[in-house]
Amino acid sequence: GVPCSKEFLRDLVLNFLIAGRDTTAQAMSWCLFLLTQHPEVENKLLQEVERVCSTDELSYDQLRDLKYVEAVLNESLRLYPSVPIDAKFAVAGDTLPDGTYVPPGAQVWYTAFAMGRSSLIWGDDAHKFRPERWLEITEPLSAYEIRCSMQVRESASGSDLPWLR
């Protein structure tokens, strides 16, 4: 490969950080809205935070213990994804989960908003805000399910940065 200039790397990092600001604000707004509509979920979330953090400041190592908080964020993003409609371009030929062939160079649009409400993917209660569904998952989600849920932890690099925002 060709080495990248410092300016290129600076611009890449800056773009990465700025791009997350608006989507994070939207995600948190919908999450807070849903919590106001579901006080029982808010109570469970606060109980978990109290149990994990007690009176101490939250540490990085404690994040993995906030399972219900993560489930609430994932569920709010399933119902209100920060990027509700998106397009991808096929670099090479590929096949969609339903068997449709996508030739190289083709553009494919999908709506995470509709997919997050699909009873075929999420069950008969797909329209309901139910964070517990994320705690009931026993097998890893497919790439298709992860994409349609716009899951908080899902990122191209596999890092936890989206979760930490």
Wavefront OBJ file of the C-alpha trace (Angstrom):
o trace
v 0.000 0.000 0.000
v 0.840 3.645 -0.272
v 1.598 5.506 2.980
v -1.026 8.080 3.998
v -0.102 11.684 4.639
v -0.614 13.239 8.073
v -3.215 15.567 6.569
v -5.167 12.642 5.118
v -5.148 10.790 8.445
v -6.135 13.975 10.318
v -9.066 14.557 7.949
v -10.114 10.896 8.198
v -10.193 10.977 12.014
v -11.962 14.351 12.092
v -14.623 13.097 9.662
v -15.113 9.957 11.759
v -15.630 11.976 14.945
v -17.904 14.602 13.384
v -20.039 12.028 11.554
v -20.971 10.408 14.848
v -22.165 13.608 16.512
v -25.529 13.981 14.738
v -26.366 10.283 14.686
v -25.500 9.989 18.382
v -27.696 12.985 19.247
v -30.586 11.484 17.290
v -30.125 8.077 18.922
v -30.079 9.568 22.413
v -33.133 11.753 21.715
v -35.233 8.757 20.635
v -33.918 6.679 23.535
v -34.886 9.366 26.059
v -38.286 9.745 24.387
v -38.919 6.001 24.699
v -37.829 6.019 28.340
v -40.362 8.764 29.088
v -43.054 6.565 27.529
v -41.964 3.455 29.479
v -41.213 4.313 33.127
v -40.873 0.604 33.982
v -37.916 0.386 31.570
v -36.410 3.545 33.031
v -36.668 2.051 36.534
v -34.908 -1.167 35.474
v -32.190 0.855 33.755
v -31.618 3.035 36.834
v -31.534 -0.026 39.113
v -28.858 -1.612 36.943
v -26.754 1.557 36.898
v -27.050 1.827 40.687
v -26.102 -1.847 41.135
v -23.097 -1.659 38.813
v -21.797 1.796 39.728
v -23.033 2.181 43.292
v -21.743 5.601 44.318
v -18.555 5.421 42.265
v -17.934 7.002 38.893
v -18.541 4.676 35.966
v -15.327 3.044 34.760
v -14.553 1.601 31.348
v -14.410 -1.911 32.813
v -17.939 -1.561 34.222
v -19.488 -0.925 30.797
v -19.654 -4.654 30.041
v -21.839 -5.124 33.122
v -24.505 -2.680 31.888
v -26.383 -5.319 29.888
v -29.812 -3.748 30.305
v -28.526 -0.287 29.362
v -27.091 -1.812 26.184
v -30.392 -3.608 25.504
v -32.300 -0.310 25.882
v -29.961 1.433 23.437
v -30.150 -1.431 20.944
v -33.938 -1.544 21.160
v -34.329 2.197 20.664
v -32.022 2.019 17.631
v -33.994 -0.926 16.250
v -37.160 1.169 16.302
v -35.574 4.533 15.471
v -32.309 3.968 13.601
v -30.086 7.027 13.231
v -29.770 6.254 9.529
v -33.277 5.027 8.613
v -32.578 4.621 4.891
v -29.183 3.841 3.394
v -27.584 2.767 0.132
v -24.646 0.490 -0.546
v -22.715 -0.097 -3.749
v -21.566 -3.563 -4.730
v -17.815 -3.629 -5.327
v -18.129 -7.224 -6.487
v -21.061 -9.471 -7.344
v -22.937 -10.719 -4.301
v -26.169 -12.468 -3.326
v -28.733 -11.047 -0.891
v -30.236 -13.252 1.863
v -33.355 -13.835 -0.288
v -31.238 -15.160 -3.182
v -31.278 -12.003 -5.333
v -28.040 -11.574 -7.267
v -26.456 -8.107 -7.113
v -24.016 -7.427 -9.956
v -20.800 -5.426 -9.460
v -21.419 -1.680 -9.440
v -25.109 -2.001 -8.531
v -26.643 0.247 -5.908
v -28.827 -1.365 -3.219
v -31.076 0.710 -0.971
v -32.530 -0.605 2.263
v -34.672 0.855 5.016
v -33.508 -0.021 8.508
v -36.608 1.772 9.829
v -38.968 -0.739 8.176
v -36.703 -3.714 8.825
v -36.598 -2.866 12.540
v -40.380 -3.201 12.637
v -40.601 -6.376 10.574
v -42.412 -9.181 12.365
v -40.618 -11.627 10.055
v -37.325 -10.588 11.661
v -38.311 -9.538 15.199
v -41.512 -11.471 15.925
v -45.128 -10.503 16.455
v -44.213 -7.784 18.955
v -41.780 -6.067 16.555
v -43.664 -2.766 16.909
v -43.226 -2.734 20.705
v -40.371 -1.202 22.695
v -39.158 -4.253 24.594
v -35.432 -4.131 25.520
v -35.622 -7.618 27.044
v -35.628 -9.094 23.516
v -31.878 -8.287 23.346
v -31.236 -10.206 26.570
v -33.154 -13.216 25.208
v -30.949 -13.623 22.119
v -29.065 -16.906 22.444
v -27.373 -17.066 19.045
v -25.317 -14.360 17.347
v -27.377 -12.172 15.024
v -26.787 -12.556 11.311
v -25.174 -9.709 9.372
v -28.652 -9.058 7.940
v -30.235 -8.697 11.406
v -27.380 -6.561 12.684
v -27.656 -4.257 9.668
v -31.387 -3.805 9.998
v -31.179 -3.097 13.712
v -28.391 -0.537 13.273
v -27.112 -1.951 16.527
v -25.172 0.395 18.795
v -22.060 -1.751 19.025
v -22.058 -2.526 15.299
v -19.276 -0.712 13.493
v -17.091 -1.399 10.502
v -13.966 -1.636 12.647
v -15.578 -3.841 15.275
v -14.601 -1.297 17.925
v -16.718 -0.211 20.871
v -16.506 3.482 19.936
v -20.189 3.747 18.883
v -21.237 2.231 22.241
v -18.995 4.624 24.164
v -20.373 7.762 22.518
l 1 2 3 4 5 6 7 8 9 10 11 12 13 14 15 16 17 18 19 20 21 22 23 24 25 26 27 28 29 30 31 32 33 34 35 36 37 38 39 40 41 42 43 44 45 46 47 48 49 50 51 52 53 54 55 56 57 58 59 60 61 62 63 64 65 66 67 68 69 70 71 72 73 74 75 76 77 78 79 80 81 82 83 84 85 86 87 88 89 90 91 92 93 94 95 96 97 98 99 100 101 102 103 104 105 106 107 108 109 110 111 112 113 114 115 116 117 118 119 120 121 122 123 124 125 126 127 128 129 130 131 132 133 134 135 136 137 138 139 140 141 142 143 144 145 146 147 148 149 150 151 152 153 154 155 156 157 158 159 160 161 162 163 164 165
